Amino acid sequence: MDLERYGEAIPESKKVRDLLAGIKDGNVLVDKLAVQASPLFLNDFTLTTNFLATELDTGTKRSIRNISQVETRGGYQGRGQGRGRGQGRGQFQGRG
C-alpha cells in the first residue's frame, strides 16, 4: 500500500473497509452488515477478523445438515385439517 511505503500507519477503519470489500460471498452478508453497524468493529481490525472467523466457522457447522427421516402424525398426512370453520365447499359466503 502507498501509506506503508511512506512509513504511515494504515488506519484500522481502512483495513476493515478493505477486508469487507474483499468478501464477495453472499452467505456472509449478515456478518458483514453486523460489522458495518458496529463502530467497535469498524475501528478494530483484529476484533473484526476474530468475529468474522468465529461466525464463518459457526456458520459452516450450522449449514451442514443431514435429514435422515421425516414422519407425519395423524391421518391427515401433513395436509392440514380442512378449510376451517364456517367455510362451505365451493360456496361463496359473502355478507348479507
C-alpha positions as CSV (number, residue, x, y, z in Angstrom):
1,M,0.0,0.0,0.0
2,D,1.1,3.5,-0.6
3,L,0.7,4.5,3.1
4,E,3.0,1.7,4.2
5,R,5.6,2.6,1.6
6,Y,5.9,6.1,3.0
7,G,6.0,5.0,6.6
8,E,2.5,5.9,7.6
9,A,0.3,3.7,9.6
10,I,-2.9,2.4,7.9
11,P,-6.0,3.3,9.9
12,E,-7.9,0.4,11.4
13,S,-11.1,1.6,9.7
14,K,-9.4,1.4,6.3
15,K,-8.2,-2.1,7.0
16,V,-11.8,-3.1,8.0
17,R,-13.3,-1.4,4.9
18,D,-10.9,-3.2,2.6
19,L,-11.5,-6.5,4.3
20,L,-15.3,-6.2,3.9
21,A,-14.9,-5.0,0.3
22,G,-13.0,-8.2,-0.5
23,I,-15.7,-10.5,0.9
24,K,-18.0,-11.5,-2.0
25,D,-19.8,-14.5,-0.5
26,G,-23.5,-13.8,-0.1
27,N,-23.7,-16.2,2.8
28,V,-21.6,-13.8,4.9
29,L,-23.9,-10.8,4.2
30,V,-25.4,-10.8,7.7
31,D,-22.0,-10.9,9.3
32,K,-20.7,-8.0,7.0
33,L,-23.8,-6.0,8.0
34,A,-23.1,-6.6,11.7
35,V,-19.6,-5.3,11.3
36,Q,-20.7,-2.3,9.4
37,A,-23.3,-1.5,12.0
38,S,-20.9,-1.5,14.9
39,P,-18.4,1.3,15.5
40,L,-16.5,-1.1,17.7
41,F,-15.8,-3.5,14.8
42,L,-15.2,-0.7,12.3
43,N,-12.4,0.7,14.3
44,D,-10.7,-2.6,15.3
45,F,-9.3,-4.8,12.5
46,T,-8.2,-7.6,14.9
47,L,-11.6,-7.7,16.6
48,T,-13.4,-7.8,13.3
49,T,-11.3,-10.6,11.9
50,N,-11.8,-12.6,15.0
51,F,-15.5,-12.0,14.9
52,L,-15.7,-13.0,11.2
53,A,-13.6,-16.1,11.7
54,T,-15.8,-17.3,14.5
55,E,-19.0,-16.6,12.6
56,L,-17.7,-18.3,9.5
57,D,-16.7,-21.4,11.5
58,T,-20.0,-21.5,13.3
59,G,-22.0,-20.8,10.1
60,T,-20.2,-23.6,8.3
61,K,-21.1,-26.0,11.1
62,R,-24.8,-24.8,11.1
63,S,-25.2,-25.1,7.3
64,I,-24.3,-28.8,7.2
65,R,-27.4,-30.8,8.0
66,N,-28.4,-34.3,7.4
67,I,-32.1,-35.2,7.5
68,S,-32.4,-38.9,7.8
69,Q,-36.2,-39.3,8.3
70,V,-39.4,-37.4,8.1
71,E,-42.6,-38.5,9.7
72,T,-46.1,-37.2,9.8
73,R,-48.5,-37.6,12.6
74,G,-52.2,-38.5,12.4
75,G,-54.3,-39.4,9.4
76,Y,-54.0,-36.1,7.5
77,Q,-50.6,-36.9,6.1
78,G,-49.4,-33.3,6.7
79,R,-52.1,-31.8,4.6
80,G,-54.0,-29.8,7.2
81,Q,-57.4,-30.4,8.6
82,G,-59.8,-28.9,6.0
83,R,-61.0,-25.5,5.2
84,G,-61.7,-24.1,8.6
85,R,-65.0,-23.4,10.4
86,G,-67.9,-21.8,8.6
87,Q,-66.5,-22.1,5.0
88,G,-68.6,-24.2,2.8
89,R,-67.4,-26.3,-0.1
90,G,-67.2,-24.1,-3.2
91,Q,-69.8,-21.7,-2.0
92,F,-69.3,-18.0,-1.6
93,Q,-70.4,-16.9,1.8
94,G,-70.4,-13.1,1.5
95,R,-72.0,-10.6,3.7
96,G,-75.8,-10.3,3.6
